[in-house]
Amino acid sequence: MKKHILLVDDDIDELKIFMDALEEVPGTYKCTYAPNADQAVSMLKYIHPHYIFIDYNLPGMNGIDLLAEVKKDRGLQEVPVYLYSTTINTETKRLAAFLGAAGSIEKPSSVGMMRSVLRNVLVTSNVGIAS
């Protein structure tokens, strides 16, 4: 069965790294992209992804606020959501966990490192991953 991933990130370069890494992860995946939280909220009215990755530093509504919105939706409460950013401090990690995030991930700097993170999350289901 093909797993559906929603990536919410305003940096299109991050999408390229994510997609390149995802191609080498065991399994079959479809990735949908939203460049901001408002578009993600709109998309989540008609898609139901298996996983959601949210960049913390989004324009407008930040990743924590979007995480809170996602977790308010009863139909999405069981979907693993990962806060995803260049740097994530301890307080932000705690808040994300309190709001229901499956984990917080510091963005890897290479496709190979991203592949390793995605393999951990998607294949071995090591929730709570944090770099």
ZAMARGU-4260 file (C-alpha; in steps of 0.2 Angstrom, whole numbers, plus 5000, padded with zeros to 4 digits):
<rodrens>
0) 5000/5000/5000 | 5007/5017/4995 | 5009/5029/5010 | 5004/5047/5008 | 5016/5060/5016
5) 5012/5079/5018 | 5027/5090/5019 | 5024/5108/5024 | 5039/5119/5021 | 5042/5136/5013
10) 5059/5131/5006 | 5057/5122/4989 | 5075/5116/4991 | 5070/5106/5006 | 5057/5098/4996
15) 5070/5092/4983 | 5081/5085/4997 | 5066/5077/5005 | 5060/5069/4988 | 5077/5063/4983
20) 5080/5055/5000 | 5062/5047/5000 | 5066/5039/4983 | 5079/5028/4992 | 5068/5023/5007
25) 5060/5005/5006 | 5042/5006/5003 | 5030/5016/4991 | 5026/5034/4995 | 5017/5048/4988
30) 5022/5066/4994 | 5011/5081/4993 | 5019/5098/4996 | 5011/5113/5004 | 5022/5129/5005
35) 5013/5137/5020 | 5002/5132/5034 | 4986/5140/5027 | 4988/5129/5011 | 4991/5114/5022
40) 4975/5117/5032 | 4965/5119/5016 | 4973/5103/5009 | 4969/5093/5025 | 4951/5096/5022
45) 4952/5083/5007 | 4967/5073/5009 | 4972/5061/5024 | 4990/5058/5024 | 4999/5044/5034
50) 5012/5056/5039 | 5014/5075/5041 | 5031/5084/5042 | 5029/5102/5047 | 5043/5115/5046
55) 5044/5125/5062 | 5049/5142/5053 | 5034/5144/5041 | 5028/5162/5036 | 5012/5167/5045
60) 5006/5152/5056 | 5022/5143/5062 | 5024/5125/5064 | 5019/5123/5082 | 5002/5133/5078
65) 4999/5121/5063 | 5003/5106/5073 | 4990/5112/5086 | 4977/5114/5072 | 4981/5097/5064
70) 4978/5089/5081 | 4962/5098/5084 | 4955/5088/5069 | 4948/5071/5076 | 4951/5063/5059
75) 4970/5068/5060 | 4973/5065/5078 | 4981/5048/5075 | 4992/5054/5060 | 5010/5055/5066
80) 5016/5073/5064 | 5034/5078/5065 | 5040/5095/5068 | 5054/5098/5056 | 5067/5112/5056
85) 5085/5117/5055 | 5086/5119/5074 | 5074/5115/5087 | 5077/5120/5105 | 5072/5109/5120
90) 5057/5120/5125 | 5050/5118/5107 | 5053/5099/5107 | 5043/5098/5123 | 5029/5109/5117
95) 5028/5099/5101 | 5027/5083/5111 | 5014/5090/5122 | 5003/5095/5107 | 5004/5077/5100
100) 5019/5077/5089 | 5027/5060/5085 | 5044/5068/5086 | 5055/5083/5082 | 5068/5082/5068
105) 5082/5093/5065 | 5084/5095/5046 | 5099/5085/5040 | 5111/5094/5028 | 5112/5080/5015
110) 5101/5068/5005 | 5110/5053/5013 | 5107/5060/5031 | 5089/5064/5026 | 5087/5046/5019
115) 5093/5039/5036 | 5080/5050/5046 | 5066/5045/5034 | 5070/5027/5035 | 5070/5028/5054
120) 5053/5037/5054 | 5044/5028/5040 | 5051/5010/5040 | 5057/5006/5058 | 5044/5018/5065
125) 5056/5025/5078 | 5044/5039/5084 | 5052/5053/5094 | 5067/5055/5083 | 5077/5070/5086
130) 5094/5074/5079
</rodrens>
